[in-house]
Amino acid sequence: MSGYLARRALSGAGVVVGLLVIAFFATHYIGDPVYLLVDRELTTAEQREQLIRGAGFDRPVWEQFTSYFGGALRGDFGQSLWQNRAATTVVLERVPATALLAGSALLLTFAIAIPSAIFAASNRARWLNTAIVALTTAMGSLPSFWVALALIFLFAVELGWLPTSGYGGWRHLILPVLALAIGPIGRYTQVLEAGIAAELRRPYVATARAKGLSGHVVMTRHVLRNASIVAITLFGAELVLLLNGAVIIETIFAWPGVGNVALTAVQRRDLPVLMASVVYVGTLVTVINLLVDLAYAMADPRVRLR
């Protein structure tokens, strides 16, 4: 297990280093960085020259990269050009809002998908199974931005029950969480239902029932445990999709998360904040994938023996 953990940690560290390199060169070689930061028509040559010297763009590229890479390893991406504060602080103070949104959507996904998958897999011969499969297929196919706009129109504009945007009490959380969770609920229910149905057909289930175990015990102690291997794999993918989808949802609902601040950094040409956002989110995704791999290895010993 320790060898597997070391290999996965080393692989994750390599991904983070690669992300740092890509973030640097993407902002320095896709157009002139100075013209990404300022409007050429609204600034003089002297102002642009001052910005070049102040930002260190007049130094050789290898010096710029060394300074950037060393600072990034310490979590220092420089000062925000828009807010005149540390870019790391600007990003990190938005993390709780994104964590609240993604975490709530994930909890809602589990709360609905797991019981629905168990019910559908246990009643495959009934019409309710067909209805659940059809509904979850539709839910998993809907784009999150369309769901968000539909929810705003129905519950905020037409019915007036919930606010259209903002960050505050629980009422502000309902619509963005629903918009973010509907797709994962559909996909998670489908995959988990297929896994549970496959496990229910295995001989050990009939053996357990023949021993007098109740259906609840068979499902919770045996079937769900074995089907969780597939669910763990999907969990990592869905959590990454939640983080990616949060960028769109945060923008639509004016939710003050990392995705919103990253988009604002693009609009305001704030490269330090943009680079910090990309690196921190990329690092979080890498850590999530690493944890999922470790959980998968713990659930299935065959993985770590490969």
C-alpha positions as CSV (number, residue, x, y, z in Angstrom):
1,M,0.0,0.0,0.0
2,S,2.8,2.4,0.8
3,G,4.4,1.8,-2.6
4,Y,1.2,2.5,-4.3
5,L,0.6,5.7,-2.3
6,A,4.1,6.9,-3.1
7,R,3.6,6.3,-6.8
8,R,0.3,8.1,-6.9
9,A,1.6,11.0,-4.8
10,L,4.6,11.4,-7.1
11,S,2.3,11.3,-10.1
12,G,0.1,14.0,-8.5
13,A,3.1,16.2,-7.8
14,G,4.2,15.9,-11.4
15,V,0.7,17.0,-12.6
16,V,0.9,20.1,-10.3
17,V,4.3,21.0,-11.6
18,G,3.1,20.7,-15.2
19,L,0.2,22.9,-14.4
20,L,2.4,25.6,-13.0
21,V,4.5,25.5,-16.2
22,I,1.5,25.6,-18.5
23,A,-0.1,28.5,-16.5
24,F,3.1,30.5,-16.9
25,F,3.8,30.0,-20.5
26,A,0.1,30.3,-21.5
27,T,-0.1,33.8,-20.1
28,H,3.3,34.8,-21.4
29,Y,3.2,33.5,-25.0
30,I,-0.4,33.8,-26.0
31,G,-0.1,37.4,-26.9
32,D,1.9,40.2,-25.2
33,P,1.3,40.1,-21.4
34,V,1.3,43.9,-21.2
35,Y,-1.5,44.2,-23.7
36,L,-3.4,41.6,-21.8
37,L,-3.2,43.8,-18.8
38,V,-3.9,47.2,-20.2
39,D,-5.8,48.8,-23.1
40,R,-3.2,50.0,-25.7
41,E,-5.5,52.8,-26.8
42,L,-6.0,54.2,-23.3
43,T,-2.3,54.1,-22.1
44,T,0.8,55.9,-23.2
45,A,4.1,54.2,-24.2
46,E,5.6,55.5,-21.0
47,Q,2.9,54.0,-18.9
48,R,3.3,50.6,-20.6
49,E,7.0,50.8,-20.2
50,Q,6.6,51.5,-16.5
51,L,4.2,48.5,-16.2
52,I,6.7,46.3,-18.0
53,R,9.5,47.2,-15.5
54,G,7.2,47.0,-12.5
55,A,5.9,43.5,-13.4
56,G,9.4,42.3,-14.4
57,F,8.5,41.6,-18.0
58,D,11.7,43.3,-19.2
59,R,13.7,40.4,-17.6
60,P,14.7,37.3,-19.5
61,V,12.0,34.6,-19.6
62,W,14.0,32.1,-17.6
63,E,14.4,34.7,-14.8
64,Q,10.7,35.5,-14.9
65,F,9.9,31.8,-14.7
66,T,12.3,31.1,-11.9
67,S,10.8,33.9,-9.8
68,Y,7.2,32.8,-10.7
69,F,7.9,29.2,-10.0
70,G,9.5,29.8,-6.6
71,G,6.7,32.1,-5.6
72,A,4.1,29.7,-6.7
73,L,5.6,26.9,-4.7
74,R,5.2,29.2,-1.6
75,G,1.6,30.1,-2.7
76,D,2.7,33.6,-3.8
77,F,1.4,34.6,-7.2
78,G,2.0,38.3,-6.8
79,Q,-0.3,41.3,-6.3
80,S,-3.7,41.5,-7.9
81,L,-3.7,44.3,-10.5
82,W,-7.3,45.0,-9.9
83,Q,-7.6,44.9,-6.1
84,N,-4.0,45.7,-5.2
85,R,-3.9,42.8,-2.8
86,A,-2.1,39.4,-2.8
87,A,-3.6,37.3,-5.6
88,T,-3.5,34.2,-3.3
89,T,-5.7,36.1,-0.7
90,V,-8.2,37.1,-3.3
91,V,-8.6,33.5,-4.4
92,L,-8.5,31.8,-1.0
93,E,-11.2,34.1,0.5
94,R,-13.6,32.8,-2.2
95,V,-12.9,29.1,-1.5
96,P,-15.5,28.8,1.3
97,A,-18.3,30.0,-1.0
98,T,-17.3,27.5,-3.7
99,A,-16.9,24.7,-1.1
100,L,-20.3,25.4,0.3
101,L,-21.9,25.3,-3.2
102,A,-20.1,22.2,-4.4
103,G,-20.4,20.4,-1.0
104,S,-24.2,21.1,-0.8
105,A,-24.7,19.9,-4.4
106,L,-22.7,16.7,-3.6
107,L,-24.7,16.0,-0.5
108,L,-27.9,16.5,-2.4
109,T,-26.7,14.1,-5.1
110,F,-26.0,11.4,-2.6
111,A,-29.2,11.9,-0.7
112,I,-31.3,11.4,-3.8
113,A,-29.2,9.2,-6.0
114,I,-28.4,6.4,-3.6
115,P,-32.0,5.6,-2.5
116,S,-33.2,6.0,-6.1
117,A,-30.6,3.6,-7.4
118,I,-31.4,1.0,-4.7
119,F,-35.1,1.3,-5.4
120,A,-34.7,1.1,-9.1
121,A,-32.3,-1.9,-9.0
122,S,-34.6,-3.7,-6.6
123,N,-37.7,-3.2,-8.7
124,R,-36.4,-3.8,-12.3
125,A,-39.5,-5.5,-13.4
126,R,-41.8,-2.7,-12.5
127,W,-42.8,0.4,-14.4
128,L,-41.3,2.6,-11.7
129,N,-37.9,1.4,-12.7
130,T,-38.5,2.5,-16.2
131,A,-39.7,5.9,-15.0
132,I,-36.6,6.4,-12.8
133,V,-34.3,5.4,-15.6
134,A,-36.0,7.8,-18.1
135,L,-36.0,10.6,-15.6
136,T,-32.4,10.2,-14.6
137,T,-31.3,9.9,-18.2
138,A,-33.0,13.3,-18.9
139,M,-31.5,14.8,-15.8
140,G,-28.0,13.7,-16.7
141,S,-28.4,15.1,-20.2
142,L,-29.5,18.6,-19.3
143,P,-26.8,21.3,-19.4
144,S,-26.4,23.1,-16.1
145,F,-26.7,26.6,-17.5
146,W,-30.1,25.8,-19.1
147,V,-31.2,24.2,-15.8
148,A,-30.1,27.4,-13.9
149,L,-32.0,29.7,-16.2
150,A,-35.1,27.5,-16.1
151,L,-35.0,27.4,-12.3
152,I,-34.6,31.2,-12.1
153,F,-37.5,31.8,-14.5
154,L,-39.8,29.4,-12.6
155,F,-39.0,29.9,-8.9
156,A,-37.7,33.4,-8.9
157,V,-39.5,35.3,-11.7
158,E,-42.8,33.5,-12.1
159,L,-43.4,32.3,-8.5
160,G,-41.2,34.8,-6.6
161,W,-40.3,32.2,-4.0
162,L,-36.5,32.5,-4.2
163,P,-34.0,35.2,-5.0
164,T,-32.5,35.2,-8.4
165,S,-28.9,35.7,-7.2
166,G,-26.7,36.7,-4.3
167,Y,-24.9,35.2,-1.4
168,G,-26.4,35.1,2.1
169,G,-29.0,32.9,3.8
170,W,-30.2,29.4,2.9
171,R,-32.7,30.8,0.3
172,H,-29.9,32.0,-1.8
173,L,-28.3,28.5,-1.8
174,I,-31.3,26.5,-3.1
175,L,-31.4,27.4,-6.8
176,P,-27.6,27.2,-7.5
177,V,-27.4,23.9,-5.6
178,L,-30.3,22.5,-7.6
179,A,-28.8,23.7,-10.9
180,L,-25.5,22.2,-10.1
181,A,-26.8,18.9,-8.7
182,I,-29.5,17.8,-11.2
183,G,-27.0,16.5,-13.7
184,P,-24.9,14.6,-11.2
185,I,-28.0,13.1,-9.6
186,G,-29.1,11.7,-13.0
187,R,-25.7,10.2,-13.9
188,Y,-24.9,8.9,-10.4
189,T,-28.3,7.2,-10.1
190,Q,-27.8,5.5,-13.5
191,V,-24.3,4.2,-12.8
192,L,-25.1,3.1,-9.2
193,E,-28.3,1.4,-10.3
194,A,-26.5,-0.6,-12.9
195,G,-23.8,-1.6,-10.4
196,I,-26.4,-2.7,-7.7
197,A,-28.4,-4.6,-10.3
198,A,-25.3,-6.5,-11.4
199,E,-24.4,-7.4,-7.8
200,L,-27.9,-8.6,-7.0
201,R,-27.5,-11.2,-9.7
202,R,-24.4,-12.7,-8.2
203,P,-24.5,-16.0,-6.3
204,Y,-23.4,-14.6,-3.0
205,V,-26.7,-12.6,-2.7
206,A,-28.8,-15.8,-3.0
207,T,-26.5,-17.5,-0.5
208,A,-26.9,-14.6,2.0
209,R,-30.7,-14.7,1.6
210,A,-30.7,-18.5,2.1
211,K,-28.9,-18.0,5.4
212,G,-31.8,-15.9,6.6
213,L,-30.3,-12.4,6.2
214,S,-32.9,-9.7,5.6
215,G,-33.0,-7.8,2.4
216,H,-31.9,-4.7,4.2
217,V,-28.8,-6.4,5.6
218,V,-27.9,-8.0,2.3
219,M,-28.2,-4.6,0.5
220,T,-26.3,-2.5,3.0
221,R,-23.6,-4.9,4.1
222,H,-22.9,-6.7,0.9
223,V,-24.4,-5.3,-2.3
224,L,-23.8,-1.6,-1.6
225,R,-20.2,-2.4,-0.4
226,N,-19.3,-4.2,-3.6
227,A,-21.2,-1.7,-5.9
228,S,-19.4,1.2,-4.2
229,I,-16.2,0.4,-6.2
230,V,-18.0,1.8,-9.3
231,A,-19.5,4.6,-7.2
232,I,-16.1,5.7,-5.9
233,T,-14.7,6.0,-9.5
234,L,-17.7,8.1,-10.5
235,F,-17.5,10.2,-7.3
236,G,-14.2,11.6,-8.4
237,A,-15.4,12.4,-11.9
238,E,-18.6,14.0,-10.6
239,L,-16.8,16.1,-8.0
240,V,-14.5,17.5,-10.7
241,L,-17.5,18.2,-12.9
242,L,-19.1,20.0,-10.0
243,L,-16.1,22.2,-9.6
244,N,-16.0,22.9,-13.4
245,G,-19.8,23.5,-13.5
246,A,-19.5,25.9,-10.5
247,V,-17.8,28.4,-12.8
248,I,-21.0,28.7,-14.9
249,I,-23.4,28.5,-12.0
250,E,-21.5,31.0,-9.9
251,T,-21.6,33.5,-12.8
252,I,-25.3,33.0,-13.4
253,F,-26.3,33.4,-9.8
254,A,-23.6,36.0,-8.9
255,W,-22.2,33.6,-6.4
256,P,-18.9,34.9,-4.9
257,G,-16.8,31.8,-5.5
258,V,-13.5,30.9,-7.1
259,G,-15.1,30.5,-10.5
260,N,-16.6,33.9,-10.4
261,V,-13.4,35.6,-9.3
262,A,-11.5,33.8,-12.1
263,L,-14.0,35.0,-14.7
264,T,-13.7,38.5,-13.3
265,A,-9.9,38.3,-13.5
266,V,-10.2,37.4,-17.2
267,Q,-12.5,40.4,-17.8
268,R,-10.3,42.8,-15.9
269,R,-7.0,41.3,-17.3
270,D,-5.8,40.5,-13.8
271,L,-3.2,37.9,-14.6
272,P,-1.9,37.1,-11.1
273,V,-5.4,36.3,-9.9
274,L,-6.2,34.3,-13.0
275,M,-3.0,32.3,-12.6
276,A,-3.7,31.7,-8.9
277,S,-7.2,30.6,-9.6
278,V,-6.2,28.1,-12.3
279,V,-3.3,26.6,-10.2
280,Y,-5.4,26.3,-7.1
281,V,-8.4,24.7,-8.8
282,G,-6.1,22.4,-10.8
283,T,-4.2,21.4,-7.6
284,L,-7.5,20.7,-5.9
285,V,-8.7,18.5,-8.8
286,T,-5.3,16.6,-8.6
287,V,-5.7,16.1,-4.9
288,I,-9.3,14.9,-5.4
289,N,-8.2,12.4,-8.0
290,L,-5.4,11.2,-5.8
291,L,-7.8,10.6,-2.9
292,V,-10.2,8.8,-5.1
293,D,-7.5,6.5,-6.4
294,L,-6.5,5.7,-2.8
295,A,-10.1,5.0,-1.8
296,Y,-10.5,2.8,-4.9
297,A,-7.3,0.9,-3.9
298,M,-8.6,0.4,-0.4
299,A,-12.0,-0.8,-1.7
300,D,-10.4,-3.2,-4.2
301,P,-7.0,-4.7,-3.2
302,R,-6.4,-5.8,-6.8
303,V,-5.8,-2.2,-7.8
304,R,-2.8,-1.6,-5.6
305,L,-1.3,-5.0,-6.5
306,R,-1.0,-4.2,-10.1
